[in-house]
Amino acid sequence: MDAHLDPGDVIEVAGVNGAGKSTLLRLLAGLTQPSSGTITERPPVVGFAPDRFPMEQPFTVSGYLRHMSRVRGGARWEPWAERLGMAHLLGLRLSELSKGSAHKVGLTQALMCGPGLLILDEPFAGLDADTREALPSIVTELSEGGAIVVVSDHQGGLRHLPSIRHWTVVDGRVKEGTVGQRATVRVDLPVDEVRSFIARMRDEGYRVHDIVAEEQP
């Protein structure tokens, strides 16, 4: 696939698990080199938030963000930490974080540098409701400022943005076009298993609708 991304473009990348979405994002970010073809004119500043933040690092949250600020030439992380509601996390060690909290740290380190290219791998998975609601606005602001944003997202959290483009990865190949239809599946399970089931589904990037408890005859 030959594709040209312009400043302000927002791309949603879809595809089944194992299709190659994360590999594509790493190629775009420059973290993996292509075996064929070329990627040219990548913006000089790239922010990348992986789907699984590496929590085994020996830092507290604030210590890690200060470290990344130095790496990024003194980039300010504090406004992003405030906007993402992270005040209560700053003193925790990375290893103590939930997946959703770790996602916030990953988002902050990706955003603090003022990226010309922002790449997000499943950014909505595990996030609290306030952060999920804030993220589309953040992406819109960056896009309006000229940044290119590429997002792999099972949950379709950005799909309502009017100018979003869609890429679908199938067996390692990228096709441009609208994402295929979605289906809603009802699952009946014991009440005491609901919480863990929902957490697992959200961690894997699926959208969970309203929950209805029913008495069994």
C-alpha positions as a Markdown table, in Angstrom:
| # | Residue | x | y | z |
|---|---|---|---|---|
| 1 | Met | 0.0 | 0.0 | 0.0 |
| 2 | Asp | 1.2 | 3.5 | -0.9 |
| 3 | Ala | -0.1 | 6.1 | 1.5 |
| 4 | His | 0.6 | 9.7 | 2.1 |
| 5 | Leu | -0.2 | 11.3 | 5.5 |
| 6 | Asp | -0.8 | 15.0 | 5.7 |
| 7 | Pro | -0.5 | 17.2 | 8.8 |
| 8 | Gly | -3.7 | 17.0 | 10.8 |
| 9 | Asp | -4.6 | 13.5 | 9.5 |
| 10 | Val | -6.2 | 11.1 | 12.0 |
| 11 | Ile | -6.0 | 7.4 | 11.1 |
| 12 | Glu | -7.9 | 4.6 | 12.8 |
| 13 | Val | -6.2 | 1.2 | 12.3 |
| 14 | Ala | -8.5 | -1.8 | 12.6 |
| 15 | Gly | -8.0 | -5.6 | 12.2 |
| 16 | Val | -8.3 | -8.8 | 14.1 |
| 17 | Asn | -5.8 | -9.8 | 16.8 |
| 18 | Gly | -2.6 | -11.0 | 15.2 |
| 19 | Ala | -3.2 | -9.2 | 11.9 |
| 20 | Gly | -0.2 | -7.0 | 12.3 |
| 21 | Lys | -1.6 | -3.7 | 13.7 |
| 22 | Ser | 1.1 | -3.3 | 16.4 |
| 23 | Thr | 3.8 | -4.1 | 13.9 |
| 24 | Leu | 2.5 | -1.4 | 11.6 |
| 25 | Leu | 2.5 | 1.1 | 14.4 |
| 26 | Arg | 6.1 | 0.3 | 15.4 |
| 27 | Leu | 7.1 | 0.7 | 11.7 |
| 28 | Leu | 5.4 | 4.1 | 11.5 |
| 29 | Ala | 7.1 | 5.1 | 14.8 |
| 30 | Gly | 10.5 | 4.1 | 13.5 |
| 31 | Leu | 10.9 | 1.4 | 16.3 |
| 32 | Thr | 11.0 | -1.4 | 13.7 |
| 33 | Gln | 12.7 | -1.3 | 10.3 |
| 34 | Pro | 10.7 | -2.5 | 7.2 |
| 35 | Ser | 11.9 | -5.6 | 5.4 |
| 36 | Ser | 10.7 | -4.0 | 2.2 |
| 37 | Gly | 9.5 | -0.7 | 1.1 |
| 38 | Thr | 10.3 | 2.7 | 2.8 |
| 39 | Ile | 8.8 | 5.1 | 5.2 |
| 40 | Thr | 9.8 | 8.7 | 4.4 |
| 41 | Glu | 9.3 | 12.2 | 5.7 |
| 42 | Arg | 8.4 | 11.0 | 9.2 |
| 43 | Pro | 8.0 | 14.1 | 11.5 |
| 44 | Pro | 11.1 | 14.7 | 13.6 |
| 45 | Val | 9.2 | 14.4 | 16.9 |
| 46 | Val | 7.3 | 11.1 | 17.5 |
| 47 | Gly | 5.2 | 10.2 | 20.5 |
| 48 | Phe | 4.4 | 6.5 | 20.9 |
| 49 | Ala | 2.1 | 4.9 | 23.6 |
| 50 | Pro | 2.3 | 1.1 | 23.4 |
| 51 | Asp | -0.6 | -1.1 | 24.2 |
| 52 | Arg | 1.3 | -2.5 | 27.2 |
| 53 | Phe | 3.3 | 0.0 | 29.1 |
| 54 | Pro | 6.6 | -1.5 | 30.5 |
| 55 | Met | 5.9 | -1.3 | 34.2 |
| 56 | Glu | 8.9 | -3.3 | 35.4 |
| 57 | Gln | 11.1 | -0.1 | 35.3 |
| 58 | Pro | 12.5 | 1.0 | 38.7 |
| 59 | Phe | 10.7 | 4.3 | 38.9 |
| 60 | Thr | 7.8 | 6.0 | 40.6 |
| 61 | Val | 5.4 | 7.6 | 38.2 |
| 62 | Ser | 6.8 | 11.1 | 38.8 |
| 63 | Gly | 10.3 | 9.8 | 38.7 |
| 64 | Tyr | 9.7 | 8.2 | 35.3 |
| 65 | Leu | 8.1 | 11.3 | 33.9 |
| 66 | Arg | 10.9 | 13.5 | 35.1 |
| 67 | His | 13.4 | 11.1 | 33.5 |
| 68 | Met | 11.4 | 11.2 | 30.2 |
| 69 | Ser | 11.3 | 14.9 | 30.4 |
| 70 | Arg | 15.1 | 15.1 | 30.5 |
| 71 | Val | 15.3 | 12.7 | 27.6 |
| 72 | Arg | 12.9 | 14.9 | 25.7 |
| 73 | Gly | 14.9 | 18.0 | 26.3 |
| 74 | Gly | 12.9 | 19.4 | 29.3 |
| 75 | Ala | 9.4 | 18.7 | 27.9 |
| 76 | Arg | 6.7 | 19.6 | 30.4 |
| 77 | Trp | 4.7 | 16.6 | 31.6 |
| 78 | Glu | 2.8 | 18.3 | 34.5 |
| 79 | Pro | 0.0 | 19.8 | 32.4 |
| 80 | Trp | -0.7 | 16.4 | 30.8 |
| 81 | Ala | -0.6 | 14.6 | 34.1 |
| 82 | Glu | -3.1 | 17.1 | 35.5 |
| 83 | Arg | -5.4 | 16.8 | 32.4 |
| 84 | Leu | -5.4 | 13.0 | 32.6 |
| 85 | Gly | -6.2 | 13.0 | 36.3 |
| 86 | Met | -2.9 | 11.5 | 37.5 |
| 87 | Ala | -2.3 | 13.4 | 40.8 |
| 88 | His | -3.0 | 10.3 | 42.9 |
| 89 | Leu | -0.6 | 8.2 | 40.9 |
| 90 | Leu | 2.5 | 10.2 | 41.0 |
| 91 | Gly | 4.0 | 8.7 | 44.1 |
| 92 | Leu | 3.3 | 5.1 | 43.1 |
| 93 | Arg | 5.9 | 2.8 | 41.7 |
| 94 | Leu | 5.2 | 1.7 | 38.1 |
| 95 | Ser | 5.0 | -1.9 | 39.1 |
| 96 | Glu | 2.0 | -1.0 | 41.4 |
| 97 | Leu | -0.2 | 0.4 | 38.6 |
| 98 | Ser | -3.3 | -1.1 | 37.1 |
| 99 | Lys | -3.3 | -1.4 | 33.3 |
| 100 | Gly | -5.5 | 1.7 | 32.9 |
| 101 | Ser | -3.2 | 3.8 | 35.2 |
| 102 | Ala | -0.2 | 2.5 | 33.3 |
| 103 | His | -1.9 | 3.6 | 30.1 |
| 104 | Lys | -2.2 | 7.2 | 31.5 |
| 105 | Val | 1.6 | 7.2 | 32.1 |
| 106 | Gly | 2.2 | 6.0 | 28.6 |
| 107 | Leu | -0.1 | 8.7 | 27.2 |
| 108 | Thr | 1.6 | 11.4 | 29.2 |
| 109 | Gln | 5.1 | 10.4 | 28.0 |
| 110 | Ala | 3.9 | 10.3 | 24.4 |
| 111 | Leu | 2.1 | 13.7 | 24.6 |
| 112 | Met | 4.7 | 15.7 | 26.6 |
| 113 | Cys | 7.0 | 16.1 | 23.6 |
| 114 | Gly | 4.6 | 18.0 | 21.4 |
| 115 | Pro | 4.7 | 15.2 | 18.7 |
| 116 | Gly | 4.3 | 15.9 | 15.0 |
| 117 | Leu | 3.3 | 12.2 | 14.8 |
| 118 | Leu | 1.4 | 10.6 | 17.7 |
| 119 | Ile | 0.9 | 6.8 | 17.6 |
| 120 | Leu | -1.4 | 5.2 | 20.1 |
| 121 | Asp | -1.9 | 1.4 | 20.4 |
| 122 | Glu | -5.2 | 0.5 | 22.1 |
| 123 | Pro | -5.3 | 3.8 | 24.2 |
| 124 | Phe | -8.8 | 3.3 | 25.5 |
| 125 | Ala | -8.2 | -0.1 | 27.1 |
| 126 | Gly | -8.6 | 0.0 | 30.8 |
| 127 | Leu | -9.1 | 3.8 | 31.1 |
| 128 | Asp | -11.5 | 5.3 | 33.5 |
| 129 | Ala | -14.6 | 7.1 | 32.1 |
| 130 | Asp | -13.2 | 10.6 | 32.6 |
| 131 | Thr | -10.0 | 9.9 | 30.6 |
| 132 | Arg | -11.9 | 8.0 | 27.9 |
| 133 | Glu | -14.1 | 11.1 | 27.5 |
| 134 | Ala | -11.1 | 13.4 | 27.4 |
| 135 | Leu | -9.0 | 11.5 | 24.8 |
| 136 | Pro | -11.0 | 12.4 | 21.7 |
| 137 | Ser | -10.7 | 16.1 | 22.5 |
| 138 | Ile | -7.0 | 15.7 | 23.0 |
| 139 | Val | -6.6 | 14.0 | 19.6 |
| 140 | Thr | -8.7 | 16.7 | 18.0 |
| 141 | Glu | -6.6 | 19.5 | 19.4 |
| 142 | Leu | -3.4 | 17.8 | 18.2 |
| 143 | Ser | -4.8 | 17.3 | 14.8 |
| 144 | Glu | -6.0 | 20.9 | 14.5 |
| 145 | Gly | -2.5 | 21.9 | 15.5 |
| 146 | Gly | -1.0 | 19.9 | 12.6 |
| 147 | Ala | 0.0 | 16.7 | 14.2 |
| 148 | Ile | -0.7 | 13.3 | 12.5 |
| 149 | Val | -2.4 | 10.8 | 14.8 |
| 150 | Val | -2.5 | 7.1 | 14.1 |
| 151 | Val | -4.5 | 4.9 | 16.5 |
| 152 | Ser | -5.2 | 1.2 | 16.8 |
| 153 | Asp | -8.4 | 0.9 | 18.7 |
| 154 | His | -10.8 | -2.0 | 19.0 |
| 155 | Gln | -13.3 | 0.1 | 20.9 |
| 156 | Gly | -13.9 | 2.8 | 18.2 |
| 157 | Gly | -13.4 | 5.6 | 20.7 |
| 158 | Leu | -12.5 | 8.1 | 17.9 |
| 159 | Arg | -14.8 | 6.8 | 15.2 |
| 160 | His | -17.2 | 9.7 | 15.5 |
| 161 | Leu | -14.5 | 12.2 | 14.5 |
| 162 | Pro | -15.7 | 13.7 | 11.2 |
| 163 | Ser | -12.4 | 13.6 | 9.3 |
| 164 | Ile | -11.0 | 10.3 | 10.5 |
| 165 | Arg | -9.5 | 8.0 | 7.9 |
| 166 | His | -9.7 | 4.2 | 8.3 |
| 167 | Trp | -7.0 | 1.6 | 7.6 |
| 168 | Thr | -7.7 | -2.1 | 7.9 |
| 169 | Val | -4.8 | -4.6 | 8.4 |
| 170 | Val | -5.5 | -8.1 | 7.0 |
| 171 | Asp | -2.7 | -10.7 | 7.1 |
| 172 | Gly | 0.0 | -8.1 | 7.4 |
| 173 | Arg | -1.4 | -6.0 | 4.5 |
| 174 | Val | -2.9 | -2.6 | 4.9 |
| 175 | Lys | -6.1 | -1.5 | 3.0 |
| 176 | Glu | -7.6 | 1.9 | 3.2 |
| 177 | Gly | -11.3 | 2.2 | 3.7 |
| 178 | Thr | -14.1 | 2.1 | 6.2 |
| 179 | Val | -14.0 | -0.4 | 9.0 |
| 180 | Gly | -16.2 | -3.5 | 8.7 |
| 181 | Gln | -19.5 | -3.8 | 10.5 |
| 182 | Arg | -19.6 | -4.3 | 14.2 |
| 183 | Ala | -21.8 | -6.9 | 16.0 |
| 184 | Thr | -23.2 | -6.8 | 19.5 |
| 185 | Val | -23.2 | -10.2 | 21.3 |
| 186 | Arg | -25.2 | -10.9 | 24.4 |
| 187 | Val | -23.4 | -13.1 | 27.0 |
| 188 | Asp | -25.2 | -14.6 | 30.0 |
| 189 | Leu | -23.0 | -15.5 | 33.0 |
| 190 | Pro | -23.2 | -15.7 | 36.8 |
| 191 | Val | -23.4 | -12.4 | 38.6 |
| 192 | Asp | -20.3 | -13.0 | 40.6 |
| 193 | Glu | -18.3 | -13.4 | 37.4 |
| 194 | Val | -19.5 | -10.1 | 35.8 |
| 195 | Arg | -16.8 | -7.8 | 37.2 |
| 196 | Ser | -13.8 | -10.0 | 36.1 |
| 197 | Phe | -15.4 | -10.7 | 32.7 |
| 198 | Ile | -16.0 | -7.0 | 32.0 |
| 199 | Ala | -12.4 | -6.1 | 33.1 |
| 200 | Arg | -11.0 | -8.8 | 30.8 |
| 201 | Met | -13.1 | -7.7 | 27.8 |
| 202 | Arg | -12.2 | -4.0 | 28.3 |
| 203 | Asp | -8.5 | -4.9 | 28.7 |
| 204 | Glu | -8.7 | -6.7 | 25.3 |
| 205 | Gly | -10.2 | -3.6 | 23.7 |
| 206 | Tyr | -13.8 | -4.5 | 23.4 |
| 207 | Arg | -16.7 | -2.1 | 24.0 |
| 208 | Val | -19.0 | -3.2 | 26.9 |
| 209 | His | -22.6 | -1.9 | 26.8 |
| 210 | Asp | -25.1 | -1.6 | 29.6 |
| 211 | Ile | -25.4 | -4.5 | 32.0 |
| 212 | Val | -28.8 | -6.1 | 32.8 |
| 213 | Ala | -29.2 | -8.5 | 35.7 |
| 214 | Glu | -32.0 | -11.0 | 35.3 |
| 215 | Glu | -33.6 | -13.4 | 37.8 |
| 216 | Gln | -33.3 | -17.0 | 36.6 |
| 217 | Pro | -36.4 | -19.2 | 36.9 |
